């Protein structure tokens, strides 16, 4: 019994130390956001500066189009998430269940797409979007973001489908379902946890992406959050207070999404443990 | 699932409502600028006034950060698009003019109009005017806190005296509580005034670098003395630190530019401006660079629009508007009529600003300037870091500058060879297609038979191919070309020359090794910390969900600000890391950001912090799939935790972890952001680089697009080989593939 207590205390100690070390920089960001006069650094280590103020937060919502940016980002991220989930779930399924010409190349190709450094792709992507007249439009961005998130998501889905026994679809087919119904009605619901990871990943990709958005979106009305926040940053006159405040606010939806989804992460994956 | 469809359709609908492609408006004038927030506000107001006075005009201003504006404009203009007007410092004109993406303004206005401007505001090159400036600025001056200093110093000796008087440790704790002088002294732009003060300059009339001079050495020694002999400046001070110290009243003097003055007023400092001092030994003023800031016209602008642009420019550049701006944000106008105004005689700041401008040197606009900056920075920082002597630093700077200028102006080699090479490439492609013809036939046959399968996969594949394949092929072609500054549009295929250059690059091998070290250490810690935490959090611990949420935060918060926060934590004097090391562990403080190894370690630490949550989440998921019975059986057999860990946990989470680790390796290998941000783009001395950051600098700082493309291809091939290695190895682990 005593040993168990000791172990538990030790574990808590480790967790607390690591967590404190982890959130210290974030507390720092909070300090920057309540510190007036745009001071990125400070000579003191105090967490609440003497002249603290929430003005930057008020400024953020009242005088800057922060809500507009949030709305824009939200729409884009939502569509990317849906597209990602729809395309990854179907493609992953095909790669898991069927043998067909080009399967190996596709799998390998998916991995390969992750390799390209962004620098390689900027100029040609820009030219291509101009030719297709997709510049300064959400369609262009959504296509690019989906392409960015898809490879990882397809891979995840496929791996997860592999753990679901094929016998389920077989019995469904025997009962008279066609291939689509077997997939859509039987298998897909079982893959919910992987769908969750896919959704999360796609959302994060779209929500926090900067470089591509900066190149494509020219109209300030269309700005997404990363673009908007970057506009507080100037070569030598960055509005650090606003920047920090915005960064913290921007993370809140992501954290909420995590909390909601982590429920699925736990219970669902146990379903995959049908090992032999 | 039914709801899924509904929401999907709804969001598409909303989307179409929101942001359809905006057709280009012929009446719309777009201005890109890099103005700081206060200036931008004035511009916005002036534009609104203009639109009220001229119905039928629509003008939009868009802020972009200077470097991004430059590279963004280049990309946009080459693509045939971009803003109508671009507003920025004069030194961006050099490259723009060479790339032919701006048009001269001579045809817009009469000679008499130009004569109304301060001659420095007309940015000429090759006999034409490429930019019309409305402000002269960006000049560094001495800013002093009137609480501590009543009379600003006029000479360097006075500066040192006042500095010594004002460098005080009030409470005797060994830490300086007020510095006499602070400024961003590690950045060449902030060093130039002292170079000129000692009589040196960066190039001759033909724009050949003249960095290896006695004057340079004297100036370098002066800065070193300020820190080491007279001890009036901090050990480590970048822009933000110096700025903060002055704002907190912890510095008596700061050297900073006109963009910053009003922020000091806002911070409650009673500040004064004074021209930079005279160096007694030479009798020369310290002359900072003065940059005109103004408008240039995009070469893609249609002729019909020019008239409208002319009207807008006449309005914005008028003396009235310039005076308005000057009085609001203390900028210095370019119209001669404005100089008679009362405020230039009575406003202390404007008076001194004017003196400094007169005592300043114009910022050179030639493309070579960029090479000079990048050549000066590494040796300069090495001297300050004590790694080399000033004499050698001067030599280094000269050599580097000459080399970089040569690279920017890389000439077109053997074009006939390129011609044959093109044929070779074509033949190669045909040959490859021929080799896989069997697969192509099989594919077409299979398509007809198994439409369902392909219907499932094709949509995703088409998107992926379109977005990735075209840029990839483009990049491959570019890598065989000579696209660079002088050949932005007229580039041609020249063969493998660029690849050859990449391997000849001095730093290639060391940067490659660094990248390997970077990747290995990062991924190792990401995985071990992530998995360890996941195992701990997998137990039945009350409150574990709180830990989970908190430990996720590094992933959730935008990288930019957290990376910069970490950079602050590594500051020698004020950073949390050194404070913890000295106060809690009793070790000596480390000069993190000034030495190559330590700076690299700082970047790695930051990246570890940023990356472990991802692995933790994946591991948490993976752990769920291990049945409890296995652990219980092991307990019965008397297994210790070590056995359980290595024989049950690790093997069973492998299938899920391996894809994540492979991806982690690739993403870390290519992670540009963290290195760039923590080390401030490679400092000290361009030694904190991994392959991708190196490429980025080559492409966007030196316009060596062909070179960068070849470099990117090599990075690609390295990772490609890694991929193949992984695929082969995990053929055994069929459950993954």
Interface residues (C-beta under 8 A of the other chain):
Chain A: X8 X11 X12 X14 X15 X18 X19 X22 X23 X24 X25 X26 X28 X29 X32 X36 X37 X38 X39 X40 X41 X42 X43 X45 X72 X75 X76 X78 X79 X82 X86 X87 X88 X90 X91 X93 X94 X95 X98 X100 X101 X102 X106 X107 X108 X109 X110 X111 X112 X113 X114 X115 X116 X117 X118 X119 X120 X121 X122 X123 X124 X125 X126 X127 X128 X130 X133 X134 X135 X136 X137 X138 X139 X140 X142 X143 X144 X146 X147 X148 X150 X151 X152 X154 X155 X156 X159 X162 X163 X179 X180 X184 X188 X189 X193 X197 X208 X214 X215 X218 X219 X220 X222 X226 X229 X230 X231 X232 X233 X234 X235 X236 X237 X239 X243 X244 X247 X248 X250 X251 X254 X255 X258 X259 X262 X265 X266 X269 X270 X272 X273 X275
Chain B: X1 X4 X7 X8 X11 X12 X14 X15 X18 X19 X20 X21 X22 X30 X34 X36 X37 X60 X62 X63 X65 X66 X67 X68 X72 X75 X76 X78 X79 X80 X81 X239 X240 X241 X243 X244 X245 X247 X248 X250 X257 X259 X260 X263 X266 X267 X439 X442 X443 X446 X450 X452 X453 X454 X456 X457 X459 X460 X461 X463 X464 X466 X467 X468 X470 X471 X472 X474 X475 X529 X533 X536 X537 X539 X541 X545 X547 X548 X549 X550 X551 X552 X553 X554 X556 X557 X558 X559 X560 X561 X562 X564 X565 X566 X568 X569 X571 X574 X576 X579 X609 X617 X620 X621 X622 X624 X625 X626 X627 X655 X656 X659 X662 X663 X666 X667 X670 X672 X692 X695 X696 X699 X700 X705 X708 X709 X712 X713 X715 X716 X719 X720 X723 X726 X727 X735 X736 X737
